[in-house]
């Protein structure tokens, strides 16, 4: 068919974008949101007076859990949040459930401290913490003792043992949380991970503040989860008030 003047028909311009354009726009928007969120978080932490070492600990802790955050975000995009059932909201309150088992109740014969697990042992002096370490030292290729007075652990050769001094009585210049974290990288990231024991958290709290020590512990818990290592921390609960102790306990997978 031709136009009245006899000219052949002209093709209509294609206003639709290429097939890849929508994907590219979606990717670019998500990338922009991610960069914007990361920069805002850095600015917030910087405005609160965090040092470069503290910012590094915060960033590493966030990176260790980034996969979980992305998966939660993906699920939230795929399906809208479920509406609450009004009958469940209006139901009479149920009695509180009993608390889950702590390490004291699960350390039975034949039960081992699993890789990726962190344990806070609440005790006035390091006693049960070192016992847990002695019972599980052979389950890991490396043992790291972060302590001013490392406990004796029989059956672990020197090449598998690393002592990181902590506290004023350990070295003339005490190590900062960032420096301790740097020394923990190699043994935990090596194949098989490491069993890490820490009994100097009280010193870090007194020297650098509770918030700084909690950030370090949070990073360390994420590190052992990521690398298949394990963490045992012996801590005197009398050092903290109830609120701070509760925040510390929530950072660990198990309590003893």
Protein Blocks (a to p, Z undefined) as FASTA:
>chain_A
ZZfkopacdddddfbdcfklmmmmmmmmmmmmmmmmmmmmmmmmmmnopafklmmmmmmm
mmmmmmmmmmmmmmmmmpccddddfklmmpccdddddddddfklmmcghiacdehiacdd
ddfbdfklmmmmmmmmmmpfbdcdddfbdcddehiafklpccddedjklpmbdcdfklmm
mmmmmmmmpghiaadddfklmmmmmmnojklmmmmmmmmmmmmmmnopacdddddfklpc
fklmmmmmmmpmbdZZ
